[in-house]
Amino acid sequence: MTSFTSRWRRSLAAAALAGTSLFSVAAASAAELVVWCWDPNFNGATMQEAFSRYQAEHPDDTINVVIFDKAAMEQKLQAQLASGSTDGLPDIVLIEDYRAQKYLQSFPGAFEPLNSHIDYSTFAPYKVELATLNGQTYSLPFDSGVTGYFYRTDLLAEAGFGPEDLENITWDQLIEIGKTVKEETGQILLPIDPTGSDWIRIMLQSAGSWYFDADGNVTIAGNPVFKAALETYQRLIASGITTPVSGWTEYTGSFTSGKTLSTFSGVWMTATIKANPDQAGQWGVAPSPRLDGVEGAGNASNLGGSSWYVLSSAPQKEMAIDFLATIWGSDVDFYQKILVNQGALGSLLAAREGEAYQASDEFFSGQPVWQNFSDWLAEIPAVNYGIFTEEADAAVVAQVPAITSGGNIDDIIAAIDAQVRQQTQ
């Protein structure tokens, strides 16, 4: 692909020969938009589709979607921003939602605020909140990690449970269901990765809480939601309805093979489950469980997700903003297409009215799966991920052995709180 720099130099030469002014040549020149992301089949593919729509009105402009290993991209972006050099940075970059505040607060002025270009009232509120700093919002919200409870309808039916038994339940109700399933069928309800904190994060956000408050202060010790989450996690393990797994392949293979009967995860798990066509009609999805006895606890939460950011130094900044606002910010049909083709559940609330979102899915027993997920998306509580979510996660994971072995929850919370405060000083 010919770079914009090369085209610019050729335009300069032509201008010199023709006596044309440099400014008029620049105005007529085509432009190339450079985007960094990490998954060619998901975020890369959706970005290509978005630009193909934009290109219909801007036929001379092109896009260069550069695919990185996710960790390598994050390292490169952070290193270059820290160095103060903007040479080689893209126009648009994809940033994981958990990391957004770390970039925004660590590198003030590096990203372009988009409030005057994007109507943020049209997006899921929690996605807007996580990209907002000092009254300015910096992202074009992309995919959601809205969570759901995926389960084998045929196998739970053997224990006497139907879809109505799984709607808007609590974690303790889920434990009782798992116990009955085990008694009736001998099967295990859930796989669990003992090196992860996903379940605890899902529980926290479902009740509108996190490791930090709105001002970024640590809210671990003395936080009733955090305590309830750890106690619930401990009860889940002690109940005998889970089995430990190691790594992604063993985790997903557990419930797609029928060794376990369900999982709760982000909407992005849909594609993994549907990759088993022989199980069509044998799956259902319910809202995530909620915490018992916690004020404000609900059945909607989030796990993962990412958003697009424009660099303030972007060579094609105006074009980047116009492109994001035109397609990602308003094209409802675009969101139908990436939902069908890439399984990408976007954050634009108006997309929920589209045909793809409202369609029933025979794989999931005829449920309107995408409509359900998009409804739950709108109910996710906004929380402040802050700049130290990864450090807090690491502190939680360090205490998982103590939690699963029946350790004292108050002592465990004190240890987590101490580690997080030490790492965030």
HUPEWO-V364659 format. One record per run of one state. SS is the DSSP state (hx for helix, st for strand, lp for the rest). FROM is the first residue (numbers start at 1). TO is the last residue. Records with the same first field share a line. If there is no record, write none. Layout:
SS: FROM-TO  FROM-TO
//
This chain:
lp: 1-3  19-21  29-31  38-42  55-61  68-69  84-91  107-110  112-119  124-124  131-131  134-135  138-138  158-162  167-169  186-187  194-197  207-211  213-217  219-223  239-241  246-246  257-259  267-268  275-276  280-282  287-289  291-301  312-316  329-331  343-347  354-354  359-360  365-366  368-368  378-388  399-399  405-408  424-425
hx: 4-18  22-28  43-54  70-83  97-106  120-122  125-130  153-157  163-166  171-185  198-206  224-238  247-256  269-274  277-279  317-328  332-342  349-353  355-358  362-364  369-377  389-398  400-404  409-423
st: 32-37  62-67  92-96  111-111  123-123  132-133  136-137  139-152  170-170  188-193  212-212  218-218  242-245  260-266  283-286  290-290  302-311  348-348  361-361  367-367
//
